[in-house]
């Protein structure tokens, strides 16, 4: 029984294709891990920015409220004198 060259080529090509897929799948998994890590970093950065903006907004609100309290106290003082 002899193997035809075209069948031998096909067998080698299929075997080579299978071998080529294995590193690609491994690389895809590594890339997915890197993507997840990067997404986590970006989420943390966004949370930090949101926290900073919230802090500034709350600080402004507290300061405005404090100013209104002082203004109210001055008005009461003027009316009582």
N, C-alpha and C positions, 0 to 999 in steps of 0.2 A: 504494500500500500504506500503510495507516494502522496505527499502533500503538495497541492498546487501552490505556486508562488503567491497568487492573489489571496488565497485563504490564509496563508502564513502572514502576509502583510496585514490582513484584516485582524487577525488574532493579536499581532504585535500592536497595532493601532488601538484596539480596544483595551489591551492591557496598559498601554501608555496613557490612554485617556483616563483610566481608573486611577492610576498612580498620580496623574496630574490633578485630579479632583481632591485628593486627600489633603495636600498642603493648602489648597485654596479654601477648603472648609475650615481648616485650622486657623488660617489667616483671618477669615471672616469672623470667627469667634473672638479672636484677639482684638480685631477692629471694633467689634460690638462692645467689648469690655472697655476699650478706650473711649468709645462714644458715650457710654453710660457714665464713666468717670467725669468726662467733660461736661455732660449735662448736669451732673451733681454740682460741679463747681459753678456753673452758670446760674443754677437755681439758688445756691448760697449767696452769690453776688447780688442777685435780684432781691433776695430777702433782706440783705444788708442795706441796699438802697432804699427799699420800702420802709425799713425800720428807721433809717435816718430821716426820711421825709416825714414820717409820722411823728418822730421826736420834734422836728422843727415846727410842725403844725400845732402840736400840743403846747409847745413852749409859747408860740404866738398867742394861742387861746388863753393860756394862763396869764400872760402879761396883760392882755386886753381886759380880762376880768379883774385883775388887780388894779388896773387904772380906773375902771368903773367903780370899784369899791372905794378907792381913795377919793374920787370925784363925789361919790355919794356921801362920804364922811365929811367932806368939806362943805357940802350943801347943808347937811344937818347942823354942822357947827355954825354956819352963817345964820341959819334960821333961829337957833337957840340963843344967840348973842344979842 
